[in-house]
């Protein structure tokens, strides 16, 4: 069993990644279960269209896909409590995703607080894109993560890596996923996690299908190689990182 905590489907620039296309890629890579968000929300806030996407993924994956709702400012304007986007027909929404590069989300802004409030009320986790951009570096979210200690927060990509490690140290409600994480950063994360006892807060992720846009070779082949290397580096902790930690998060959130 292998759980990929960072998968996408939907419209992404000039490509539309359909559920069958994503499922085939993951199957060839050896991924059995996954959590995903739709990049289509960047171009549309139509709840009917987004629900159709989730229904298709839910049915074709036979329930092995957990939907994370990618939230935009327009969606909050359309539905301040996001209830319009919470239909369970496509599988129960398990988390809310915020991407501070595709849109301007102030780390301590009113709209982000509203999203955290919704997550707390509904028992959802938050996934925050982190990267080498001042507006979304991992450390920028320290205050809001501290203000909402009962909301689990996944720092997607864990960047910059030292800031992500510091967040794991100071905010017990935070986790990190390994999508697009350089191998040397993964090793650095593992060393800190083993020394300070937070291996149970690392989640394996691939960011499928995005890496394929930067490859000349096959995406499934690349993913198989990355999985094999991650498994080798994780050693005895691979079972936790590749499966058990995700299951614990879903249990905590009562999903």
FIKOLZA-1660 file (N, C-alpha, C; in steps of 0.1 Angstrom, whole numbers, plus 5000, padded with zeros to 4 digits):
% residues 255
   i   px   py   pz ch aa at
   1 5008 4988 5000  A  X  N
   1 5000 5000 5000  A  X CA
   1 5009 5012 5000  A  X  C
   2 5005 5022 4992  A  X  N
   2 5013 5034 4991  A  X CA
   2 5004 5046 4989  A  X  C
   3 5004 5055 4998  A  X  N
   3 4996 5067 4998  A  X CA
   3 5004 5079 4994  A  X  C
   4 4999 5085 4983  A  X  N
   4 5005 5098 4978  A  X CA
   4 4997 5109 4982  A  X  C
   5 5003 5118 4991  A  X  N
   5 4995 5129 4997  A  X CA
   5 4994 5141 4988  A  X  C
   6 5000 5141 4976  A  X  N
   6 5000 5154 4969  A  X CA
   6 4999 5150 4954  A  X  C
   7 4986 5150 4949  A  X  N
   7 4983 5147 4935  A  X CA
   7 4973 5158 4930  A  X  C
   8 4974 5161 4917  A  X  N
   8 4964 5171 4912  A  X CA
   8 4957 5165 4900  A  X  C
   9 4946 5170 4897  A  X  N
   9 4939 5168 4884  A  X CA
   9 4933 5181 4879  A  X  C
  10 4927 5181 4867  A  X  N
  10 4921 5193 4863  A  X CA
  10 4929 5202 4853  A  X  C
  11 4924 5214 4851  A  X  N
  11 4930 5223 4841  A  X CA
  11 4943 5229 4847  A  X  C
  12 4954 5228 4840  A  X  N
  12 4967 5234 4844  A  X CA
  12 4974 5240 4832  A  X  C
  13 4973 5253 4831  A  X  N
  13 4978 5260 4819  A  X CA
  13 4971 5255 4807  A  X  C
  14 4979 5249 4798  A  X  N
  14 4973 5245 4785  A  X CA
  14 4969 5230 4785  A  X  C
  15 4969 5223 4796  A  X  N
  15 4966 5209 4797  A  X CA
  15 4954 5207 4806  A  X  C
  16 4946 5197 4803  A  X  N
  16 4936 5192 4812  A  X CA
  16 4939 5178 4816  A  X  C
  17 4942 5176 4829  A  X  N
  17 4945 5163 4834  A  X CA
  17 4933 5156 4839  A  X  C
  18 4928 5146 4831  A  X  N
  18 4915 5139 4834  A  X CA
  18 4918 5129 4845  A  X  C
  19 4907 5125 4852  A  X  N
  19 4909 5114 4862  A  X CA
  19 4915 5101 4856  A  X  C
  20 4910 5096 4844  A  X  N
  20 4916 5084 4839  A  X CA
  20 4931 5086 4836  A  X  C
  21 4935 5098 4832  A  X  N
  21 4950 5100 4829  A  X CA
  21 4958 5100 4842  A  X  C
  22 4953 5106 4852  A  X  N
  22 4960 5106 4865  A  X CA
  22 4960 5092 4871  A  X  C
  23 4949 5085 4871  A  X  N
  23 4948 5072 4877  A  X CA
  23 4958 5062 4870  A  X  C
  24 4959 5063 4857  A  X  N
  24 4968 5055 4849  A  X CA
  24 4982 5057 4853  A  X  C
  25 4986 5070 4854  A  X  N
  25 5000 5074 4858  A  X CA
  25 5003 5068 4872  A  X  C
  26 4994 5070 4882  A  X  N
  26 4996 5065 4895  A  X CA
  26 4997 5050 4896  A  X  C
  27 4988 5043 4888  A  X  N
  27 4988 5029 4888  A  X CA
  27 5001 5024 4883  A  X  C
  28 5006 5029 4872  A  X  N
  28 5019 5025 4867  A  X CA
  28 5031 5028 4876  A  X  C
  29 5029 5038 4884  A  X  N
  29 5040 5042 4894  A  X CA
  29 5039 5033 4907  A  X  C
  30 5028 5026 4909  A  X  N
  30 5027 5018 4921  A  X CA
  30 5020 5025 4932  A  X  C
  31 5013 5036 4930  A  X  N
  31 5006 5043 4940  A  X CA
  31 4992 5037 4941  A  X  C
  32 4988 5033 4953  A  X  N
  32 4975 5026 4955  A  X CA
  32 4964 5036 4959  A  X  C
  33 4967 5046 4968  A  X  N
  33 4957 5055 4973  A  X CA
  33 4964 5069 4973  A  X  C
  34 4955 5079 4973  A  X  N
  34 4961 5093 4972  A  X CA
  34 4951 5104 4976  A  X  C
  35 4956 5115 4979  A  X  N
  35 4948 5127 4982  A  X CA
  35 4951 5137 4970  A  X  C
  36 4941 5143 4965  A  X  N
  36 4943 5152 4954  A  X CA
  36 4935 5165 4955  A  X  C
  37 4939 5175 4947  A  X  N
  37 4932 5187 4946  A  X CA
  37 4931 5191 4931  A  X  C
  38 4921 5198 4928  A  X  N
  38 4919 5202 4914  A  X CA
  38 4924 5216 4911  A  X  C
  39 4933 5216 4901  A  X  N
  39 4939 5229 4896  A  X CA
  39 4928 5237 4888  A  X  C
  40 4917 5231 4885  A  X  N
  40 4907 5238 4878  A  X CA
  40 4901 5250 4885  A  X  C
  41 4902 5250 4899  A  X  N
  41 4896 5261 4906  A  X CA
  41 4904 5274 4903  A  X  C
  42 4916 5273 4898  A  X  N
  42 4923 5285 4894  A  X CA
  42 4916 5293 4883  A  X  C
  43 4909 5285 4875  A  X  N
  43 4902 5291 4863  A  X CA
  43 4887 5292 4864  A  X  C
  44 4881 5284 4873  A  X  N
  44 4867 5285 4875  A  X CA
  44 4863 5282 4889  A  X  C
  45 4852 5289 4894  A  X  N
  45 4847 5287 4907  A  X CA
  45 4833 5281 4906  A  X  C
  46 4830 5275 4895  A  X  N
  46 4817 5268 4892  A  X CA
  46 4816 5256 4901  A  X  C
  47 4807 5256 4911  A  X  N
  47 4807 5244 4920  A  X CA
  47 4802 5231 4913  A  X  C
  48 4793 5233 4903  A  X  N
  48 4788 5222 4896  A  X CA
  48 4799 5215 4888  A  X  C
  49 4807 5222 4881  A  X  N
  49 4818 5216 4873  A  X CA
  49 4828 5210 4883  A  X  C
  50 4832 5216 4894  A  X  N
  50 4841 5210 4903  A  X CA
  50 4836 5198 4909  A  X  C
  51 4823 5197 4912  A  X  N
  51 4817 5185 4917  A  X CA
  51 4817 5174 4907  A  X  C
  52 4815 5177 4894  A  X  N
  52 4815 5167 4884  A  X CA
  52 4829 5160 4883  A  X  C
  53 4840 5169 4885  A  X  N
  53 4853 5163 4885  A  X CA
  53 4855 5154 4897  A  X  C
  54 4850 5158 4908  A  X  N
  54 4852 5149 4920  A  X CA
  54 4845 5136 4919  A  X  C
  55 4833 5137 4914  A  X  N
  55 4824 5125 4912  A  X CA
  55 4832 5115 4903  A  X  C
  56 4837 5120 4892  A  X  N
  56 4844 5112 4882  A  X CA
  56 4856 5105 4889  A  X  C
  57 4864 5113 4896  A  X  N
  57 4876 5107 4903  A  X CA
  57 4872 5097 4914  A  X  C
  58 4861 5100 4921  A  X  N
  58 4857 5091 4932  A  X CA
  58 4852 5078 4926  A  X  C
  59 4845 5078 4915  A  X  N
  59 4839 5066 4910  A  X CA
  59 4850 5058 4903  A  X  C
  60 4859 5064 4895  A  X  N
  60 4869 5057 4888  A  X CA
  60 4880 5052 4897  A  X  C
  61 4882 5059 4908  A  X  N
  61 4892 5054 4918  A  X CA
  61 4887 5044 4928  A  X  C
  62 4874 5042 4927  A  X  N
  62 4866 5033 4936  A  X CA
  62 4869 5037 4951  A  X  C
  63 4869 5050 4953  A  X  N
  63 4870 5056 4967  A  X CA
  63 4884 5056 4972  A  X  C
  64 4894 5053 4964  A  X  N
  64 4908 5054 4969  A  X CA
  64 4914 5068 4968  A  X  C
  65 4906 5077 4963  A  X  N
  65 4911 5091 4961  A  X CA
  65 4904 5100 4971  A  X  C
  66 4912 5107 4979  A  X  N
  66 4906 5116 4989  A  X CA
  66 4907 5131 4984  A  X  C
  67 4895 5137 4982  A  X  N
  67 4896 5151 4977  A  X CA
  67 4899 5162 4987  A  X  C
  68 4908 5171 4983  A  X  N
  68 4912 5183 4990  A  X CA
  68 4907 5194 4982  A  X  C
  69 4899 5203 4988  A  X  N
  69 4894 5215 4980  A  X CA
  69 4904 5226 4979  A  X  C
  70 4908 5229 4967  A  X  N
  70 4917 5240 4964  A  X CA
  70 4908 5253 4965  A  X  C
  71 4911 5261 4975  A  X  N
  71 4902 5273 4978  A  X CA
  71 4908 5286 4971  A  X  C
  72 4899 5294 4965  A  X  N
  72 4903 5306 4959  A  X CA
  72 4895 5318 4966  A  X  C
  73 4900 5330 4964  A  X  N
  73 4893 5341 4970  A  X CA
  73 4879 5342 4963  A  X  C
  74 4878 5339 4950  A  X  N
  74 4864 5340 4944  A  X CA
  74 4855 5330 4950  A  X  C
  75 4860 5318 4954  A  X  N
  75 4851 5308 4960  A  X CA
  75 4846 5313 4973  A  X  C
  76 4855 5320 4981  A  X  N
  76 4850 5325 4994  A  X CA
  76 4840 5336 4992  A  X  C
  77 4842 5344 4982  A  X  N
  77 4832 5355 4979  A  X CA
  77 4818 5349 4975  A  X  C
  78 4819 5338 4967  A  X  N
  78 4807 5331 4963  A  X CA
  78 4800 5324 4974  A  X  C
  79 4808 5318 4983  A  X  N
  79 4802 5310 4994  A  X CA
  79 4811 5312 5006  A  X  C
  80 4809 5322 5015  A  X  N
  80 4817 5325 5026  A  X CA
  80 4821 5314 5035  A  X  C
  81 4812 5304 5036  A  X  N
  81 4815 5292 5045  A  X CA
  81 4819 5280 5037  A  X  C
  82 4820 5282 5023  A  X  N
  82 4824 5272 5014  A  X CA
  82 4814 5260 5013  A  X  C
  83 4802 5262 5019  A  X  N
  83 4793 5251 5019  A  X CA
  83 4788 5247 5005  A  X  C
  84 4788 5257 4996  A  X  N
  84 4785 5254 4982  A  X CA
  84 4794 5244 4975  A  X  C
  85 4806 5243 4981  A  X  N
  85 4816 5234 4974  A  X CA
  85 4818 5221 4982  A  X  C
  86 4810 5218 4992  A  X  N
  86 4812 5207 5001  A  X CA
  86 4803 5195 4998  A  X  C
  87 4797 5194 4987  A  X  N
  87 4788 5183 4983  A  X CA
  87 4797 5170 4984  A  X  C
  88 4791 5160 4991  A  X  N
  88 4799 5147 4994  A  X CA
  88 4797 5137 4983  A  X  C
  89 4790 5141 4972  A  X  N
  89 4787 5131 4961  A  X CA
  89 4800 5126 4955  A  X  C
  90 4811 5134 4955  A  X  N
  90 4823 5130 4949  A  X CA
  90 4833 5126 4960  A  X  C
  91 4828 5121 4971  A  X  N
  91 4837 5118 4982  A  X CA
  91 4838 5129 4992  A  X  C
  92 4839 5127 5005  A  X  N
  92 4839 5137 5015  A  X CA
  92 4852 5145 5014  A  X  C
  93 4851 5158 5013  A  X  N
  93 4862 5167 5013  A  X CA
  93 4870 5165 5026  A  X  C
  94 4883 5162 5025  A  X  N
  94 4891 5159 5037  A  X CA
  94 4900 5171 5041  A  X  C
  95 4902 5181 5032  A  X  N
  95 4910 5192 5036  A  X CA
  95 4908 5204 5027  A  X  C
  96 4914 5215 5030  A  X  N
  96 4914 5227 5022  A  X CA
  96 4928 5231 5018  A  X  C
  97 4930 5234 5006  A  X  N
  97 4943 5238 5001  A  X CA
  97 4944 5253 4998  A  X  C
  98 4955 5259 5002  A  X  N
  98 4958 5273 4999  A  X CA
  98 4971 5274 4992  A  X  C
  99 4971 5281 4980  A  X  N
  99 4983 5283 4972  A  X CA
  99 4987 5297 4972  A  X  C
 100 4997 5301 4980  A  X  N
 100 5000 5315 4981  A  X CA
 100 5008 5321 4970  A  X  C
 101 5011 5314 4959  A  X  N
 101 5017 5319 4947  A  X CA
 101 5007 5321 4936  A  X  C
 102 4998 5312 4934  A  X  N
 102 4988 5314 4924  A  X CA
 102 4978 5325 4927  A  X  C
 103 4977 5328 4940  A  X  N
 103 4969 5340 4945  A  X CA
 103 4976 5346 4956  A  X  C
 104 4973 5358 4959  A  X  N
 104 4979 5365 4971  A  X CA
 104 4971 5362 4983  A  X  C
 105 4977 5353 4991  A  X  N
 105 4971 5350 5005  A  X CA
 105 4980 5355 5015  A  X  C
 106 4976 5366 5022  A  X  N
 106 4984 5371 5033  A  X CA
 106 4985 5361 5044  A  X  C
 107 4997 5357 5049  A  X  N
 107 4998 5346 5059  A  X CA
 107 4990 5348 5072  A  X  C
 108 4988 5361 5075  A  X  N
 108 4979 5364 5087  A  X CA
 108 4967 5372 5083  A  X  C
 109 4963 5371 5070  A  X  N
 109 4952 5379 5065  A  X CA
 109 4938 5374 5069  A  X  C
 110 4928 5382 5068  A  X  N
 110 4915 5379 5071  A  X CA
 110 4909 5366 5064  A  X  C
 111 4912 5366 5051  A  X  N
 111 4907 5355 5043  A  X CA
 111 4913 5341 5047  A  X  C
 112 4926 5341 5050  A  X  N
 112 4932 5329 5054  A  X CA
 112 4926 5325 5068  A  X  C
 113 4924 5334 5077  A  X  N
 113 4918 5331 5090  A  X CA
 113 4904 5325 5088  A  X  C
 114 4897 5330 5078  A  X  N
 114 4884 5325 5075  A  X CA
 114 4885 5310 5071  A  X  C
 115 4894 5307 5063  A  X  N
 115 4896 5293 5058  A  X CA
 115 4900 5284 5070  A  X  C
 116 4909 5289 5079  A  X  N
 116 4912 5281 5091  A  X CA
 116 4900 5279 5100  A  X  C
 117 4892 5290 5101  A  X  N
 117 4879 5288 5109  A  X CA
 117 4870 5277 5103  A  X  C
 118 4869 5277 5090  A  X  N
 118 4861 5267 5083  A  X CA
 118 4866 5253 5086  A  X  C
 119 4880 5252 5085  A  X  N
 119 4886 5239 5088  A  X CA
 119 4884 5234 5102  A  X  C
 120 4885 5243 5111  A  X  N
 120 4883 5240 5125  A  X CA
 120 4868 5236 5128  A  X  C
 121 4859 5243 5122  A  X  N
 121 4845 5239 5124  A  X CA
 121 4841 5226 5117  A  X  C
 122 4847 5223 5106  A  X  N
 122 4843 5211 5099  A  X CA
 122 4853 5199 5102  A  X  C
 123 4863 5201 5110  A  X  N
 123 4872 5190 5113  A  X CA
 123 4881 5186 5101  A  X  C
 124 4885 5196 5093  A  X  N
 124 4893 5194 5081  A  X CA
 124 4908 5198 5084  A  X  C
 125 4917 5193 5076  A  X  N
 125 4931 5198 5077  A  X CA
 125 4933 5209 5066  A  X  C
 126 4943 5217 5068  A  X  N
 126 4947 5227 5058  A  X CA
 126 4960 5222 5051  A  X  C
 127 4961 5224 5038  A  X  N
 127 4973 5221 5031  A  X CA
 127 4978 5235 5026  A  X  C
 128 4990 5239 5029  A  X  N
 128 4996 5252 5025  A  X CA
 128 5007 5249 5016  A  X  C
 129 5007 5255 5004  A  X  N
 129 5018 5255 4995  A  X CA
 129 5029 5263 5001  A  X  C
 130 5041 5257 5002  A  X  N
 130 5053 5265 5007  A  X CA
 130 5064 5264 4996  A  X  C
 131 5071 5275 4995  A  X  N
 131 5082 5276 4985  A  X CA
 131 5091 5287 4988  A  X  C
 132 5101 5289 4979  A  X  N
 132 5111 5300 4981  A  X CA
 132 5105 5313 4976  A  X  C
 133 5094 5317 4981  A  X  N
 133 5088 5330 4978  A  X CA
 133 5084 5336 4991  A  X  C
 134 5087 5348 4993  A  X  N
 134 5085 5355 5006  A  X CA
 134 5071 5353 5011  A  X  C
 135 5061 5353 5001  A  X  N
 135 5047 5353 5006  A  X CA
 135 5043 5339 5010  A  X  C
 136 5051 5329 5008  A  X  N
 136 5046 5316 5012  A  X CA
 136 5057 5307 5017  A  X  C
 137 5068 5312 5022  A  X  N
 137 5078 5304 5029  A  X CA
 137 5071 5298 5041  A  X  C
 138 5076 5286 5045  A  X  N
 138 5069 5278 5056  A  X CA
 138 5069 5286 5069  A  X  C
 139 5079 5293 5072  A  X  N
 139 5080 5301 5084  A  X CA
 139 5070 5312 5085  A  X  C
 140 5065 5317 5074  A  X  N
 140 5055 5328 5074  A  X CA
 140 5042 5324 5080  A  X  C
 141 5040 5311 5081  A  X  N
 141 5027 5306 5087  A  X CA
 141 5027 5302 5101  A  X  C
 142 5038 5306 5108  A  X  N
 142 5040 5302 5122  A  X CA
 142 5029 5308 5131  A  X  C
 143 5025 5320 5129  A  X  N
 143 5015 5327 5138  A  X CA
 143 5002 5320 5136  A  X  C
 144 4997 5318 5123  A  X  N
 144 4984 5313 5121  A  X CA
 144 4983 5298 5126  A  X  C
 145 4994 5291 5124  A  X  N
 145 4994 5277 5128  A  X CA
 145 4993 5277 5144  A  X  C
 146 5000 5286 5150  A  X  N
 146 4999 5287 5165  A  X CA
 146 4986 5292 5170  A  X  C
 147 4979 5300 5162  A  X  N
 147 4966 5305 5166  A  X CA
 147 4955 5295 5165  A  X  C
 148 4958 5285 5156  A  X  N
 148 4948 5274 5154  A  X CA
 148 4954 5260 5158  A  X  C
 149 4957 5258 5170  A  X  N
 149 4964 5246 5174  A  X CA
 149 4957 5233 5172  A  X  C
 150 4944 5234 5170  A  X  N
 150 4936 5222 5168  A  X CA
 150 4933 5219 5153  A  X  C
 151 4939 5227 5144  A  X  N
 151 4938 5225 5130  A  X CA
 151 4951 5219 5125  A  X  C
 152 4950 5207 5119  A  X  N
 152 4962 5201 5114  A  X CA
 152 4966 5208 5101  A  X  C
 153 4979 5211 5099  A  X  N
 153 4984 5219 5088  A  X CA
 153 4995 5211 5081  A  X  C
 154 4993 5208 5068  A  X  N
 154 5003 5202 5060  A  X CA
 154 5011 5212 5052  A  X  C
 155 5024 5213 5055  A  X  N
 155 5032 5223 5047  A  X CA
 155 5037 5216 5035  A  X  C
 156 5030 5217 5024  A  X  N
 156 5033 5211 5011  A  X CA
 156 5047 5215 5006  A  X  C
 157 5055 5205 5003  A  X  N
 157 5069 5207 4997  A  X CA
 157 5079 5210 5008  A  X  C
 158 5075 5215 5020  A  X  N
 158 5085 5217 5031  A  X CA
 158 5096 5226 5027  A  X  C
 159 5092 5238 5022  A  X  N
 159 5103 5248 5017  A  X CA
 159 5101 5261 5024  A  X  C
 160 5112 5268 5027  A  X  N
 160 5126 5263 5027  A  X CA
 160 5127 5252 5038  A  X  C
 161 5135 5242 5035  A  X  N
 161 5135 5230 5044  A  X CA
 161 5138 5233 5059  A  X  C
 162 5147 5242 5061  A  X  N
 162 5150 5245 5075  A  X CA
 162 5139 5252 5082  A  X  C
 163 5132 5261 5075  A  X  N
 163 5120 5267 5081  A  X CA
 163 5109 5256 5083  A  X  C
 164 5108 5247 5074  A  X  N
 164 5098 5236 5076  A  X CA
 164 5101 5228 5089  A  X  C
 165 5114 5225 5090  A  X  N
 165 5118 5217 5102  A  X CA
 165 5115 5225 5115  A  X  C
 166 5118 5238 5114  A  X  N
 166 5115 5247 5126  A  X CA
 166 5100 5247 5129  A  X  C
 167 5092 5247 5119  A  X  N
 167 5078 5247 5121  A  X CA
 167 5073 5234 5128  A  X  C
 168 5079 5223 5124  A  X  N
 168 5076 5210 5130  A  X CA
 168 5080 5210 5145  A  X  C
 169 5091 5217 5148  A  X  N
 169 5095 5218 5161  A  X CA
 169 5086 5226 5170  A  X  C
 170 5082 5238 5165  A  X  N
 170 5074 5247 5173  A  X CA
 170 5059 5246 5173  A  X  C
 171 5054 5240 5162  A  X  N
 171 5040 5239 5160  A  X CA
 171 5036 5224 5159  A  X  C
 172 5032 5218 5170  A  X  N
 172 5029 5203 5170  A  X CA
 172 5017 5199 5160  A  X  C
 173 5009 5209 5155  A  X  N
 173 4998 5206 5146  A  X CA
 173 5003 5206 5132  A  X  C
 174 5016 5208 5129  A  X  N
 174 5020 5208 5115  A  X CA
 174 5026 5195 5110  A  X  C
 175 5025 5193 5097  A  X  N
 175 5031 5181 5091  A  X CA
 175 5038 5186 5078  A  X  C
 176 5045 5178 5071  A  X  N
 176 5052 5182 5059  A  X CA
 176 5050 5171 5049  A  X  C
 177 5047 5174 5036  A  X  N
 177 5047 5164 5026  A  X CA
 177 5059 5166 5017  A  X  C
 178 5064 5155 5011  A  X  N
 178 5077 5155 5004  A  X CA
 178 5076 5158 4989  A  X  C
 179 5065 5162 4984  A  X  N
 179 5064 5165 4970  A  X CA
 179 5074 5175 4965  A  X  C
 180 5081 5172 4954  A  X  N
 180 5091 5181 4948  A  X CA
 180 5102 5184 4957  A  X  C
 181 5104 5176 4968  A  X  N
 181 5114 5178 4977  A  X CA
 181 5127 5172 4973  A  X  C
 182 5138 5180 4971  A  X  N
 182 5151 5174 4967  A  X CA
 182 5155 5163 4977  A  X  C
 183 5162 5152 4972  A  X  N
 183 5166 5141 4981  A  X CA
 183 5174 5146 4993  A  X  C
 184 5183 5155 4990  A  X  N
 184 5191 5160 5001  A  X CA
 184 5183 5166 5012  A  X  C
 185 5172 5173 5008  A  X  N
 185 5163 5179 5018  A  X CA
 185 5155 5168 5026  A  X  C
 186 5152 5158 5019  A  X  N
 186 5145 5147 5025  A  X CA
 186 5153 5140 5036  A  X  C
 187 5166 5138 5032  A  X  N
 187 5176 5133 5042  A  X CA
 187 5177 5142 5054  A  X  C
 188 5178 5155 5052  A  X  N
 188 5179 5165 5062  A  X CA
 188 5167 5164 5071  A  X  C
 189 5155 5163 5065  A  X  N
 189 5142 5162 5073  A  X CA
 189 5142 5150 5081  A  X  C
 190 5146 5138 5075  A  X  N
 190 5146 5126 5083  A  X CA
 190 5156 5126 5095  A  X  C
 191 5167 5132 5093  A  X  N
 191 5177 5133 5104  A  X CA
 191 5171 5141 5116  A  X  C
 192 5165 5152 5113  A  X  N
 192 5159 5160 5123  A  X CA
 192 5147 5153 5129  A  X  C
 193 5139 5147 5121  A  X  N
 193 5127 5140 5126  A  X CA
 193 5130 5128 5135  A  X  C
 194 5141 5121 5132  A  X  N
 194 5145 5110 5140  A  X CA
 194 5151 5115 5153  A  X  C
 195 5158 5125 5153  A  X  N
 195 5165 5131 5165  A  X CA
 195 5154 5137 5174  A  X  C
 196 5144 5143 5168  A  X  N
 196 5134 5150 5177  A  X CA
 196 5120 5144 5177  A  X  C
 197 5119 5132 5172  A  X  N
 197 5107 5124 5173  A  X CA
 197 5095 5130 5166  A  X  C
 198 5096 5134 5153  A  X  N
 198 5084 5138 5145  A  X CA
 198 5084 5131 5131  A  X  C
 199 5089 5119 5131  A  X  N
 199 5088 5111 5119  A  X CA
 199 5073 5108 5115  A  X  C
 200 5065 5108 5125  A  X  N
 200 5050 5106 5123  A  X CA
 200 5043 5118 5117  A  X  C
 201 5051 5128 5113  A  X  N
 201 5044 5140 5107  A  X CA
 201 5050 5143 5094  A  X  C
 202 5056 5132 5087  A  X  N
 202 5061 5133 5074  A  X CA
 202 5052 5125 5065  A  X  C
 203 5047 5131 5053  A  X  N
 203 5038 5124 5044  A  X CA
 203 5045 5124 5030  A  X  C
 204 5044 5112 5024  A  X  N
 204 5050 5111 5011  A  X CA
 204 5041 5117 5000  A  X  C
 205 5047 5124 4991  A  X  N
 205 5039 5131 4980  A  X CA
 205 5048 5132 4967  A  X  C
 206 5041 5133 4956  A  X  N
 206 5048 5133 4943  A  X CA
 206 5045 5146 4935  A  X  C
 207 5033 5152 4938  A  X  N
 207 5029 5164 4930  A  X CA
 207 5025 5160 4915  A  X  C
 208 5022 5147 4913  A  X  N
 208 5017 5142 4900  A  X CA
 208 5005 5151 4896  A  X  C
 209 5004 5155 4884  A  X  N
 209 5013 5152 4872  A  X CA
 209 5023 5163 4869  A  X  C
 210 5025 5172 4878  A  X  N
 210 5034 5184 4875  A  X CA
 210 5048 5181 4872  A  X  C
 211 5054 5171 4878  A  X  N
 211 5068 5168 4874  A  X CA
 211 5070 5164 4860  A  X  C
 212 5059 5158 4854  A  X  N
 212 5059 5154 4840  A  X CA
 212 5061 5165 4830  A  X  C
 213 5058 5177 4835  A  X  N
 213 5059 5189 4826  A  X CA
 213 5074 5193 4825  A  X  C
 214 5083 5187 4833  A  X  N
 214 5097 5191 4833  A  X CA
 214 5106 5179 4829  A  X  C
 215 5099 5169 4824  A  X  N
 215 5107 5157 4820  A  X CA
 215 5107 5154 4805  A  X  C
 216 5117 5148 4801  A  X  N
 216 5118 5143 4787  A  X CA
 216 5114 5128 4787  A  X  C
 217 5116 5122 4798  A  X  N
 217 5113 5107 4799  A  X CA
 217 5099 5105 4805  A  X  C
 218 5095 5093 4807  A  X  N
 218 5082 5089 4812  A  X CA
 218 5080 5093 4826  A  X  C
 219 5068 5099 4829  A  X  N
 219 5065 5103 4842  A  X CA
 219 5064 5091 4852  A  X  C
 220 5057 5080 4848  A  X  N
 220 5056 5068 4857  A  X CA
 220 5070 5063 4860  A  X  C
 221 5079 5063 4850  A  X  N
 221 5092 5058 4853  A  X CA
 221 5099 5067 4863  A  X  C
 222 5098 5080 4861  A  X  N
 222 5104 5089 4871  A  X CA
 222 5098 5087 4885  A  X  C
 223 5085 5085 4886  A  X  N
 223 5079 5083 4899  A  X CA
 223 5083 5070 4905  A  X  C
 224 5084 5060 4898  A  X  N
 224 5089 5047 4903  A  X CA
 224 5103 5049 4909  A  X  C
 225 5111 5056 4902  A  X  N
 225 5125 5058 4907  A  X CA
 225 5125 5067 4919  A  X  C
 226 5117 5077 4920  A  X  N
 226 5116 5086 4932  A  X CA
 226 5110 5078 4944  A  X  C
 227 5100 5069 4941  A  X  N
 227 5095 5061 4952  A  X CA
 227 5106 5052 4958  A  X  C
 228 5113 5045 4948  A  X  N
 228 5123 5036 4953  A  X CA
 228 5134 5043 4961  A  X  C
 229 5138 5055 4956  A  X  N
 229 5149 5062 4963  A  X CA
 229 5144 5067 4977  A  X  C
 230 5131 5072 4977  A  X  N
 230 5125 5076 4990  A  X CA
 230 5124 5065 5000  A  X  C
 231 5120 5053 4995  A  X  N
 231 5119 5041 5004  A  X CA
 231 5133 5037 5009  A  X  C
 232 5143 5038 5001  A  X  N
 232 5156 5034 5005  A  X CA
 232 5161 5044 5016  A  X  C
 233 5159 5057 5014  A  X  N
 233 5164 5067 5023  A  X CA
 233 5156 5066 5036  A  X  C
 234 5143 5063 5035  A  X  N
 234 5135 5063 5048  A  X CA
 234 5137 5050 5056  A  X  C
 235 5141 5039 5049  A  X  N
 235 5144 5027 5056  A  X CA
 235 5133 5022 5065  A  X  C
 236 5135 5020 5078  A  X  N
 236 5125 5015 5087  A  X CA
 236 5113 5024 5089  A  X  C
 237 5115 5037 5085  A  X  N
 237 5104 5047 5086  A  X CA
 237 5095 5048 5074  A  X  C
 238 5098 5040 5064  A  X  N
 238 5090 5041 5051  A  X CA
 238 5075 5038 5053  A  X  C
 239 5072 5028 5061  A  X  N
 239 5058 5024 5063  A  X CA
 239 5050 5035 5069  A  X  C
 240 5056 5042 5078  A  X  N
 240 5049 5054 5084  A  X CA
 240 5047 5065 5074  A  X  C
 241 5058 5068 5067  A  X  N
 241 5058 5080 5057  A  X CA
 241 5049 5077 5045  A  X  C
 242 5049 5064 5041  A  X  N
 242 5042 5061 5029  A  X CA
 242 5027 5057 5031  A  X  C
 243 5023 5055 5044  A  X  N
 243 5010 5050 5046  A  X CA
 243 5004 5054 5060  A  X  C
 244 5011 5050 5070  A  X  N
 244 5005 5051 5084  A  X CA
 244 5002 5066 5088  A  X  C
 245 5011 5075 5085  A  X  N
 245 5010 5089 5089  A  X CA
 245 4997 5095 5083  A  X  C
 246 4995 5092 5070  A  X  N
 246 4983 5097 5063  A  X CA
 246 4970 5091 5070  A  X  C
 247 4970 5078 5073  A  X  N
 247 4959 5072 5079  A  X CA
 247 4956 5078 5093  A  X  C
 248 4966 5082 5101  A  X  N
 248 4965 5088 5114  A  X CA
 248 4959 5102 5112  A  X  C
 249 4963 5109 5102  A  X  N
 249 4958 5122 5100  A  X CA
 249 4943 5122 5097  A  X  C
 250 4939 5112 5088  A  X  N
 250 4924 5111 5085  A  X CA
 250 4916 5107 5097  A  X  C
 251 4922 5098 5106  A  X  N
 251 4916 5094 5118  A  X CA
 251 4914 5106 5127  A  X  C
 252 4924 5114 5129  A  X  N
 252 4924 5125 5138  A  X CA
 252 4912 5135 5133  A  X  C
 253 4912 5137 5120  A  X  N
 253 4902 5146 5114  A  X CA
 253 4888 5139 5113  A  X  C
 254 4887 5127 5117  A  X  N
 254 4874 5119 5117  A  X CA
 254 4869 5118 5102  A  X  C
 255 4878 5114 5093  A  X  N
 255 4875 5113 5079  A  X CA
 255 4874 5099 5075  A  X  C
% end
